[in-house]
Amino acid sequence: MYRTHTCGQLRTNHVAQTVTLSGWVQRVRQLGGMTFVDLRDRYGITQLVFDMSINPTLCTAANKLGREFVVQVTGIVRERSSKNPQLPTGDVEIDTQTLQVLNAAKTPPFTIETDTDGGDDLRMKYRYLDLRRPGVQSNIIMRHQMAQATRQYLNNLAFLEIETPFLIKSTPEGARDFVVPSRLNPGQFYALPQSPQTFKQLLMVSGFDRYYQIVRCFRDEDLRSDRQPEFTQIDCEMAFVEREDVLQTFEGLLRYLLKEIKGYDLGTVERMSYDDAMRLYGSDKPDIRFGMAFTELNEVVKGHGFSVFDDAELIAGICATNCADYTRKQLDELTDWVKRPQIGAKGLVYVRYNPDGTLKSSVDKFYSPDQLLTWAQKMNAQPGDLLLILSGNTDKTRKQLGELRLEMGKRLGLRNPNEFKALWVLDFPLLEWDEEDQRWNACHHPFTRPRTQNFENINESEWGSLRAEAYDLCLNGNEIAGGSIRIHERALQEKVFSLLGMSEEEALQKFGFLMGAFEYGAPPHGGIAFGFDRLCAIMGGHESIRDFIAFPKNNSGRDTMIDAPSPIDAKQYRELHIATTIQQV
Amino acid sequence: MYRTHTCGQLRTNHVAQTVTLSGWVQRVRQLGGMTFVDLRDRYGITQLVFDMSINPTLCTAANKLGREFVVQVTGIVRERSSKNPQLPTGDVEIDTQTLQVLNAAKTPPFTIETDTDGGDDLRMKYRYLDLRRPGVQSNIIMRHQMAQATRQYLNNLAFLEIETPFLIKSTPEGARDFVVPSRLNPGQFYALPQSPQTFKQLLMVSGFDRYYQIVRCFRDEDLRSDRQPEFTQIDCEMAFVEREDVLQTFEGLLRYLLKEIKGYDLGTVERMSYDDAMRLYGSDKPDIRFGMAFTELNEVVKGHGFSVFDDAELIAGICATNCADYTRKQLDELTDWVKRPQIGAKGLVYVRYNPDGTLKSSVDKFYSPDQLLTWAQKMNAQPGDLLLILSGNTDKTRKQLGELRLEMGKRLGLRNPNEFKALWVLDFPLLEWDEEDQRWNACHHPFTRPRTQNFENINESEWGSLRAEAYDLCLNGNEIAGGSIRIHERALQEKVFSLLGMSEEEALQKFGFLMGAFEYGAPPHGGIAFGFDRLCAIMGGHESIRDFIAFPKNNSGRDTMIDAPSPIDAKQYRELHIATTIQQV
C-alpha cells in the first residue's frame, strides 16, 4: 500500500493522524531552516514540511528533490499556521517523518503548468508530460464525465450499448477508407468503419429498438487542422420513430449533458430549415448566440448606376449594432479582411448610420441619403449602427457574409464560450452536385430517407431541390450532431442508389446485405451521431479538439510520441501478400 | 409517433385505453371466426384480436399477415377471458381497430425461435435475423448490462474511462499485428492495438492514477474455434499499487458483476501459485468448482517391476468419488479417451477401491492389494472410489491428467454452469522458452515486473524459474483476466528487454517513448485486462463467445453477412502505395 490518502483528501478533521502519501514533487521551497514541498497527484496538492533543526538528514534529502520526482512520505497531519484558502487541502500540512524517492525525474522539457512554455511539437512528443498539465488533465476528466453522463441518459431511455465490428468491408464513396490487408484471405482487405451506419441499421432490423455506442470511427482524409484520422462518435439509432421523436430525444441528451457537466440550463432548442439557415446566416450551422441575420437588398439597391450591385445576383448585408463610429482605418482593415483569399469577397460596401441620423457610405456617389435610409430601415438599423454589405453570386456572397458576420460577432464579444445556444437545422438537400467528379452525391449519406419518394416524374434539373429527412444539431455555430430518418424499403433504397449513379451490380456488391435485410421485416427507423471530440471541446469552451483527446495525431496523421506510422518488416509484407510501391532507400 | 406503448408494457390497468402498437408478427392463428396475432418487439409479446363477424375487411387483412411482417395497429386494451400466465402481458389483449403493414417480410430462412432450425453458416449470413432469436437477443442485452455495471463499479472507485488510439505502431513480437497502410506517409503503416498496454502505462506516468476502458483489441492469429480477430477487453491500470491492491479491486469487480447481473454471491476468491496450480490441477486455470486434485505417487509406486511407472518422471492420479462401479467397458472407453491425439496419454492405470474394501486394478500383476491400499490412502480415497493414474514426462502427464480431471468433472456433473468459483493464480514464470524460435519470450508481456530485480548473477539455466509479479483471474476453469505489476524504471526495463534478446537499438526503436517516460517521474503501477467476450459467455452459462458478440467473424476471419474482407480497387492500391503479390485471376 503506497498511500493511505490522496493528495487532495486531507482536511482539519485528519489532524494528528499518521498518513502515507505518494505523488509528484510540484515544487520545493526553503525558508528559514524549513523546507516546504508541494506534493501533487490527480486529486490535489498537499504541503509537506521538513525542519532542518529537528531532522537534518530528512530535510537535506528533501532539499535534493527535483521537480516531478515521485516520492512516498509518511507523516502527521497538522493544522497550518498560515492557511492557504486557494487549496481545498490548504488548512493542513504534513509534519514529514519518512521520505522515499520512488522514482527520480529528469527536468521536464517544459513546465508542467496550465500556461506552459512548451510549443505544440514538444508537447506532442512528450504528451505523457503534457497530460500532467492541469488544463489538459481536467479536459480529459471532463471527457470521462461526458461519456458517463451520455450513457446514463441513454440507459434511462432503454437504449442498449451494442458493439459493432471494426474490421468491415471497404465501400469507398465520399471519404476514403483506411484498409487492413487480410493475411488469411490473400488479396483481400478489411476496412475500418467510417461509422457503424449499416450495422446500426441492421440492429434495428434485428429488433433491438434503441441502440447507442461511443465508438471510434476512421476517415482517411487530407488532414486539416483540427481533423483527426480517428475520431469518436456517440452513435445512436431508434426504431419506430419519426423525425420529431429523434429531435426530442437528442436535444434532451444535449440538455442533460449541459446541466450535468456545466450546470447550464439550455433553453429552447430552436429550429430552422436549411434554406433559411443559408439565406439568413450563410451557413448550415449558424451561431445563434447573436442575431445579425442577413437582409437581402436586391430590390432597393439595383438600378442606380452602381454596376457592382446591378450585375450582382445577390446583394445582402448585416447590421453591426453601435458600430457607426468605426474609423476609416477600421473599415479599410475589414475590407482587407473580406478580400483575403480564405474569404474571397471582391469588396465591402459600408453605410454608417450616424447617431445624429445622417448616413455616410462608401457608395455615396451612387446613392442619396434618402436611398441609404431605405436600406437602413429595411435592415432594422438604428442610428449609431453600421451596415456592412456584400454582393455577387448568391452562394458565394452568403458564405462570405456568413464569415463576416462571425468575425463581427467575435469582435463585438457576442460569442461567449460560456453561453450555449443550440439549433436544429432541418430539411437538408438530398443530393449535391460534385463538380470535380461530375456526379450527384448524397448530402448526408445514401441511406437517408428522401422527403419525396416518387422520383419517376422528377427531372434531373430539379434533383438539387429534393429534400431529405436529415437534421443537424448545432451548438454555438458548430455542427455537433447529424442524422436522418433512414430508408427501410428495398425498392426505395435501390432508387436512391441509382440516383447516385450506382449500377445495380455495384449496389448489390456493396450493400446487398442491407437491401436483403430490408426484405425480412425492417421497421421504420432513424438516428443520429454526435462528434464526441468536438462536443467535449465546445462544452469545455475551446475551439480545438486536440486537447480533449488523450493521444491525438498531428496534421500529417502522425503520433510523434510513439513515432507512428512507421515501416514494417519484410516478413510482415510477405505474410500479408502485399508489396510497397515506394523505392526503399 | 409509431406507438404509444411497447409490446411488453400493457397490463390490466390499461384496460379500455386506446393504444397504438408496432412490432413484428410472431404468429397468426385463426380460430372460429377470430384471428389472433402475437405482436412482438424487444420488450415482449401482445395478443391482437380480429373478429370476422365485426370487421371482416380488417380480419381478412390480418389473415394475410406473414411471419415477421412489421405492422402498426391501434385498438382498445381489454381483459382476456382466457389469460396466459406465461406472459407478463398475458392478462390483456387488443381489440384491434386499425392495421397498417409498415413493411412486408419474406419467409425467414430459419425459424426466429430460441431453438432454431438454422445451421451456423445460415445464421451468420442472416445474422440480423439470428439476432432476433430470444436467446441471442438476451445475450446481447446481458452484455450491455455487464458493460454498464462494470463502469458503475469502476467509476465509484474513481477510475477514469480514457480512450487510447487505434492507429498505433507495429511492434510485432508474440502475436501478429493487423496493419494499416498510411496514404499520407508513403511506405509506412499503422498497426491496430493488440491491447492499449503502453498507452495505459503512459496514462499512469501522466498521473491519471486509475484508468479503464472497454476497448476493442486486434490480433492477427490463426483462428481457432472461439477466437476472434477482434475482441473486447475491460482494460484497467492503477498507479501507486502493489499486487494486493489490484487483486482486491478486481475480485471486487467480478463479485459486483455476479451480484448485479446474476444475483449470485461469489464467496471467497481463492489464491494459488502457478506452481501449485500446475502440480495439483495440471493447468494454469484450474476449475475449482470441484476437487479431484492430483496426488503424486512416485514414492509408493516405483520399484515394483512395473517399468511404465519405474521409467516415468511423474506418476500422478485423481480420485473419482463413488466411481468404483465403473464397468470394464467404461474404463476401456476412458482409456481410449486419454489416448486420443488431443490428450496424448500412452495409457491409463485404474484402481477400483470397492465398497467392500477390496481393491482391483489394471496393474494387479505388479502390485499387491496392500500396496494398492497405500495408494488409496495417499489419495484420501474411500471405499467406493475409483483411482485414475497417468504417468510419463512431468509437464505432459500433468496436462493430460488435468484434461482427464475436467472430463471426469463433466461426466460426474461437477461443472454446473450456474455455479461460479473464482481463483487467482499467482507468481507466474517471467520467461518461457520458445522451442520454435529458440529464444526466451515473456510469459505475460515484456513490461511485467520480475520478482527478482538483479539478473547479473543469474545463469541462463535458471531463467525458467524466475517469477513475475503476474496474476490471472480464473472463473470456472477459464482465464477471464490477466495482469501484472509493471516495470516503472528505465534500467530494469532495459534489462528485461535484453533478457528477451532485444538489441538496445531495437528496444529504443520500438519502446523508446516508454523508456523515456520512465525517466520523467513514473510511479509504481500495475493493472489487468478482462476478456469481455469470454466473461459475458461464462456468466451467461455458455462456452462459446460467438453468441455474445453482435456481429462475430467465422473461423476464417470472415464476416459472411457483409462479405468481408474483400478486394479493393486499383485506385485504393495506388493511393496507399502498395501492390498485391497475389496473381489476380
HADDOCK unambig.tbl for C-alpha pairs under 7 A between the chains (distance, minus, plus):
assign (segid A and resid 1 and name CA) (segid B and resid 241 and name CA) 6.13 0.50 0.50
assign (segid A and resid 1 and name CA) (segid B and resid 242 and name CA) 6.12 0.50 0.50
assign (segid A and resid 2 and name CA) (segid B and resid 240 and name CA) 5.39 0.50 0.50
assign (segid A and resid 2 and name CA) (segid B and resid 241 and name CA) 6.15 0.50 0.50
assign (segid A and resid 41 and name CA) (segid B and resid 207 and name CA) 6.36 0.50 0.50
assign (segid A and resid 42 and name CA) (segid B and resid 207 and name CA) 5.95 0.50 0.50
assign (segid A and resid 42 and name CA) (segid B and resid 208 and name CA) 6.05 0.50 0.50
assign (segid A and resid 42 and name CA) (segid B and resid 209 and name CA) 6.84 0.50 0.50
assign (segid A and resid 68 and name CA) (segid B and resid 520 and name CA) 6.82 0.50 0.50
assign (segid A and resid 68 and name CA) (segid B and resid 521 and name CA) 5.52 0.50 0.50
assign (segid A and resid 69 and name CA) (segid B and resid 521 and name CA) 5.26 0.50 0.50
assign (segid A and resid 70 and name CA) (segid B and resid 521 and name CA) 5.47 0.50 0.50
assign (segid A and resid 70 and name CA) (segid B and resid 522 and name CA) 6.92 0.50 0.50
assign (segid A and resid 70 and name CA) (segid B and resid 523 and name CA) 6.18 0.50 0.50
assign (segid A and resid 102 and name CA) (segid B and resid 523 and name CA) 6.94 0.50 0.50
assign (segid A and resid 103 and name CA) (segid B and resid 521 and name CA) 5.81 0.50 0.50
assign (segid A and resid 103 and name CA) (segid B and resid 522 and name CA) 6.40 0.50 0.50
assign (segid A and resid 103 and name CA) (segid B and resid 523 and name CA) 6.72 0.50 0.50
assign (segid A and resid 104 and name CA) (segid B and resid 521 and name CA) 5.85 0.50 0.50
assign (segid A and resid 105 and name CA) (segid B and resid 519 and name CA) 5.38 0.50 0.50
assign (segid A and resid 105 and name CA) (segid B and resid 520 and name CA) 4.24 0.50 0.50
assign (segid A and resid 105 and name CA) (segid B and resid 521 and name CA) 4.56 0.50 0.50
assign (segid A and resid 106 and name CA) (segid B and resid 519 and name CA) 6.04 0.50 0.50
assign (segid A and resid 106 and name CA) (segid B and resid 520 and name CA) 5.31 0.50 0.50
assign (segid A and resid 108 and name CA) (segid B and resid 520 and name CA) 6.67 0.50 0.50
assign (segid A and resid 128 and name CA) (segid B and resid 202 and name CA) 5.83 0.50 0.50
assign (segid A and resid 128 and name CA) (segid B and resid 203 and name CA) 6.71 0.50 0.50
assign (segid A and resid 128 and name CA) (segid B and resid 205 and name CA) 6.48 0.50 0.50
assign (segid A and resid 128 and name CA) (segid B and resid 206 and name CA) 5.03 0.50 0.50
assign (segid A and resid 129 and name CA) (segid B and resid 206 and name CA) 5.86 0.50 0.50
assign (segid A and resid 131 and name CA) (segid B and resid 206 and name CA) 5.56 0.50 0.50
assign (segid A and resid 132 and name CA) (segid B and resid 206 and name CA) 5.04 0.50 0.50
assign (segid A and resid 132 and name CA) (segid B and resid 207 and name CA) 6.24 0.50 0.50
assign (segid A and resid 141 and name CA) (segid B and resid 160 and name CA) 6.93 0.50 0.50
assign (segid A and resid 144 and name CA) (segid B and resid 160 and name CA) 6.06 0.50 0.50
assign (segid A and resid 144 and name CA) (segid B and resid 161 and name CA) 5.44 0.50 0.50
assign (segid A and resid 144 and name CA) (segid B and resid 162 and name CA) 6.48 0.50 0.50
assign (segid A and resid 160 and name CA) (segid B and resid 141 and name CA) 6.95 0.50 0.50
assign (segid A and resid 160 and name CA) (segid B and resid 144 and name CA) 6.08 0.50 0.50
assign (segid A and resid 161 and name CA) (segid B and resid 144 and name CA) 5.44 0.50 0.50
assign (segid A and resid 162 and name CA) (segid B and resid 144 and name CA) 6.49 0.50 0.50
assign (segid A and resid 163 and name CA) (segid B and resid 550 and name CA) 6.85 0.50 0.50
assign (segid A and resid 164 and name CA) (segid B and resid 550 and name CA) 6.73 0.50 0.50
assign (segid A and resid 164 and name CA) (segid B and resid 551 and name CA) 6.49 0.50 0.50
assign (segid A and resid 165 and name CA) (segid B and resid 551 and name CA) 6.48 0.50 0.50
assign (segid A and resid 168 and name CA) (segid B and resid 564 and name CA) 5.84 0.50 0.50
assign (segid A and resid 168 and name CA) (segid B and resid 565 and name CA) 6.78 0.50 0.50
assign (segid A and resid 169 and name CA) (segid B and resid 562 and name CA) 6.93 0.50 0.50
assign (segid A and resid 169 and name CA) (segid B and resid 564 and name CA) 4.96 0.50 0.50
assign (segid A and resid 169 and name CA) (segid B and resid 565 and name CA) 5.83 0.50 0.50
assign (segid A and resid 169 and name CA) (segid B and resid 566 and name CA) 6.57 0.50 0.50
assign (segid A and resid 178 and name CA) (segid B and resid 180 and name CA) 6.72 0.50 0.50
assign (segid A and resid 179 and name CA) (segid B and resid 180 and name CA) 5.88 0.50 0.50
assign (segid A and resid 180 and name CA) (segid B and resid 178 and name CA) 6.71 0.50 0.50
assign (segid A and resid 180 and name CA) (segid B and resid 179 and name CA) 5.88 0.50 0.50
assign (segid A and resid 180 and name CA) (segid B and resid 180 and name CA) 4.98 0.50 0.50
assign (segid A and resid 182 and name CA) (segid B and resid 565 and name CA) 6.94 0.50 0.50
assign (segid A and resid 184 and name CA) (segid B and resid 556 and name CA) 6.79 0.50 0.50
assign (segid A and resid 186 and name CA) (segid B and resid 582 and name CA) 6.88 0.50 0.50
assign (segid A and resid 187 and name CA) (segid B and resid 567 and name CA) 6.28 0.50 0.50
assign (segid A and resid 187 and name CA) (segid B and resid 580 and name CA) 6.18 0.50 0.50
assign (segid A and resid 187 and name CA) (segid B and resid 582 and name CA) 5.85 0.50 0.50
assign (segid A and resid 188 and name CA) (segid B and resid 565 and name CA) 5.49 0.50 0.50
assign (segid A and resid 188 and name CA) (segid B and resid 566 and name CA) 4.61 0.50 0.50
assign (segid A and resid 188 and name CA) (segid B and resid 567 and name CA) 4.47 0.50 0.50
assign (segid A and resid 188 and name CA) (segid B and resid 568 and name CA) 6.95 0.50 0.50
assign (segid A and resid 189 and name CA) (segid B and resid 565 and name CA) 4.87 0.50 0.50
assign (segid A and resid 189 and name CA) (segid B and resid 566 and name CA) 5.38 0.50 0.50
assign (segid A and resid 189 and name CA) (segid B and resid 567 and name CA) 5.98 0.50 0.50
assign (segid A and resid 189 and name CA) (segid B and resid 568 and name CA) 6.65 0.50 0.50
assign (segid A and resid 190 and name CA) (segid B and resid 564 and name CA) 6.20 0.50 0.50
assign (segid A and resid 190 and name CA) (segid B and resid 565 and name CA) 4.56 0.50 0.50
assign (segid A and resid 190 and name CA) (segid B and resid 566 and name CA) 6.72 0.50 0.50
assign (segid A and resid 202 and name CA) (segid B and resid 128 and name CA) 5.84 0.50 0.50
assign (segid A and resid 203 and name CA) (segid B and resid 128 and name CA) 6.70 0.50 0.50
assign (segid A and resid 205 and name CA) (segid B and resid 128 and name CA) 6.47 0.50 0.50
assign (segid A and resid 206 and name CA) (segid B and resid 128 and name CA) 5.02 0.50 0.50
assign (segid A and resid 206 and name CA) (segid B and resid 129 and name CA) 5.84 0.50 0.50
assign (segid A and resid 206 and name CA) (segid B and resid 131 and name CA) 5.57 0.50 0.50
assign (segid A and resid 206 and name CA) (segid B and resid 132 and name CA) 5.04 0.50 0.50
assign (segid A and resid 207 and name CA) (segid B and resid 41 and name CA) 6.39 0.50 0.50
assign (segid A and resid 207 and name CA) (segid B and resid 42 and name CA) 5.94 0.50 0.50
assign (segid A and resid 207 and name CA) (segid B and resid 132 and name CA) 6.24 0.50 0.50
assign (segid A and resid 208 and name CA) (segid B and resid 42 and name CA) 6.04 0.50 0.50
assign (segid A and resid 209 and name CA) (segid B and resid 42 and name CA) 6.83 0.50 0.50
assign (segid A and resid 240 and name CA) (segid B and resid 2 and name CA) 5.40 0.50 0.50
assign (segid A and resid 241 and name CA) (segid B and resid 1 and name CA) 6.13 0.50 0.50
assign (segid A and resid 241 and name CA) (segid B and resid 2 and name CA) 6.16 0.50 0.50
assign (segid A and resid 242 and name CA) (segid B and resid 1 and name CA) 6.14 0.50 0.50
assign (segid A and resid 513 and name CA) (segid B and resid 561 and name CA) 6.34 0.50 0.50
assign (segid A and resid 513 and name CA) (segid B and resid 562 and name CA) 5.83 0.50 0.50
assign (segid A and resid 519 and name CA) (segid B and resid 105 and name CA) 5.38 0.50 0.50
assign (segid A and resid 519 and name CA) (segid B and resid 106 and name CA) 6.04 0.50 0.50
assign (segid A and resid 520 and name CA) (segid B and resid 68 and name CA) 6.80 0.50 0.50
assign (segid A and resid 520 and name CA) (segid B and resid 105 and name CA) 4.23 0.50 0.50
assign (segid A and resid 520 and name CA) (segid B and resid 106 and name CA) 5.31 0.50 0.50
assign (segid A and resid 520 and name CA) (segid B and resid 108 and name CA) 6.65 0.50 0.50
assign (segid A and resid 521 and name CA) (segid B and resid 68 and name CA) 5.52 0.50 0.50
assign (segid A and resid 521 and name CA) (segid B and resid 69 and name CA) 5.27 0.50 0.50
assign (segid A and resid 521 and name CA) (segid B and resid 70 and name CA) 5.47 0.50 0.50
assign (segid A and resid 521 and name CA) (segid B and resid 103 and name CA) 5.82 0.50 0.50
assign (segid A and resid 521 and name CA) (segid B and resid 104 and name CA) 5.86 0.50 0.50
assign (segid A and resid 521 and name CA) (segid B and resid 105 and name CA) 4.58 0.50 0.50
assign (segid A and resid 522 and name CA) (segid B and resid 70 and name CA) 6.92 0.50 0.50
assign (segid A and resid 522 and name CA) (segid B and resid 103 and name CA) 6.39 0.50 0.50
assign (segid A and resid 523 and name CA) (segid B and resid 70 and name CA) 6.18 0.50 0.50
assign (segid A and resid 523 and name CA) (segid B and resid 102 and name CA) 6.94 0.50 0.50
assign (segid A and resid 523 and name CA) (segid B and resid 103 and name CA) 6.74 0.50 0.50
assign (segid A and resid 550 and name CA) (segid B and resid 163 and name CA) 6.86 0.50 0.50
assign (segid A and resid 550 and name CA) (segid B and resid 164 and name CA) 6.75 0.50 0.50
assign (segid A and resid 551 and name CA) (segid B and resid 164 and name CA) 6.49 0.50 0.50
assign (segid A and resid 551 and name CA) (segid B and resid 165 and name CA) 6.49 0.50 0.50
assign (segid A and resid 556 and name CA) (segid B and resid 184 and name CA) 6.78 0.50 0.50
assign (segid A and resid 561 and name CA) (segid B and resid 513 and name CA) 6.34 0.50 0.50
assign (segid A and resid 562 and name CA) (segid B and resid 169 and name CA) 6.92 0.50 0.50
assign (segid A and resid 562 and name CA) (segid B and resid 513 and name CA) 5.84 0.50 0.50
assign (segid A and resid 564 and name CA) (segid B and resid 168 and name CA) 5.85 0.50 0.50
assign (segid A and resid 564 and name CA) (segid B and resid 169 and name CA) 4.96 0.50 0.50
assign (segid A and resid 564 and name CA) (segid B and resid 190 and name CA) 6.19 0.50 0.50
assign (segid A and resid 565 and name CA) (segid B and resid 168 and name CA) 6.78 0.50 0.50
assign (segid A and resid 565 and name CA) (segid B and resid 169 and name CA) 5.83 0.50 0.50
assign (segid A and resid 565 and name CA) (segid B and resid 182 and name CA) 6.93 0.50 0.50
assign (segid A and resid 565 and name CA) (segid B and resid 188 and name CA) 5.50 0.50 0.50
assign (segid A and resid 565 and name CA) (segid B and resid 189 and name CA) 4.88 0.50 0.50
assign (segid A and resid 565 and name CA) (segid B and resid 190 and name CA) 4.55 0.50 0.50
assign (segid A and resid 566 and name CA) (segid B and resid 169 and name CA) 6.56 0.50 0.50
assign (segid A and resid 566 and name CA) (segid B and resid 188 and name CA) 4.61 0.50 0.50
assign (segid A and resid 566 and name CA) (segid B and resid 189 and name CA) 5.37 0.50 0.50
assign (segid A and resid 566 and name CA) (segid B and resid 190 and name CA) 6.70 0.50 0.50
assign (segid A and resid 567 and name CA) (segid B and resid 187 and name CA) 6.29 0.50 0.50
assign (segid A and resid 567 and name CA) (segid B and resid 188 and name CA) 4.47 0.50 0.50
assign (segid A and resid 567 and name CA) (segid B and resid 189 and name CA) 5.96 0.50 0.50
assign (segid A and resid 568 and name CA) (segid B and resid 188 and name CA) 6.96 0.50 0.50
assign (segid A and resid 568 and name CA) (segid B and resid 189 and name CA) 6.64 0.50 0.50
assign (segid A and resid 577 and name CA) (segid B and resid 580 and name CA) 5.98 0.50 0.50
assign (segid A and resid 577 and name CA) (segid B and resid 581 and name CA) 5.14 0.50 0.50
assign (segid A and resid 577 and name CA) (segid B and resid 582 and name CA) 6.36 0.50 0.50
assign (segid A and resid 578 and name CA) (segid B and resid 578 and name CA) 6.59 0.50 0.50
assign (segid A and resid 578 and name CA) (segid B and resid 579 and name CA) 5.55 0.50 0.50
assign (segid A and resid 578 and name CA) (segid B and resid 580 and name CA) 4.38 0.50 0.50
assign (segid A and resid 578 and name CA) (segid B and resid 581 and name CA) 5.16 0.50 0.50
assign (segid A and resid 579 and name CA) (segid B and resid 578 and name CA) 5.54 0.50 0.50
assign (segid A and resid 579 and name CA) (segid B and resid 579 and name CA) 5.15 0.50 0.50
assign (segid A and resid 579 and name CA) (segid B and resid 580 and name CA) 6.17 0.50 0.50
assign (segid A and resid 579 and name CA) (segid B and resid 581 and name CA) 6.49 0.50 0.50
assign (segid A and resid 580 and name CA) (segid B and resid 187 and name CA) 6.17 0.50 0.50
assign (segid A and resid 580 and name CA) (segid B and resid 577 and name CA) 5.99 0.50 0.50
assign (segid A and resid 580 and name CA) (segid B and resid 578 and name CA) 4.38 0.50 0.50
assign (segid A and resid 580 and name CA) (segid B and resid 579 and name CA) 6.17 0.50 0.50
assign (segid A and resid 581 and name CA) (segid B and resid 577 and name CA) 5.16 0.50 0.50
assign (segid A and resid 581 and name CA) (segid B and resid 578 and name CA) 5.16 0.50 0.50
assign (segid A and resid 581 and name CA) (segid B and resid 579 and name CA) 6.48 0.50 0.50
assign (segid A and resid 582 and name CA) (segid B and resid 186 and name CA) 6.87 0.50 0.50
assign (segid A and resid 582 and name CA) (segid B and resid 187 and name CA) 5.85 0.50 0.50
assign (segid A and resid 582 and name CA) (segid B and resid 577 and name CA) 6.39 0.50 0.50
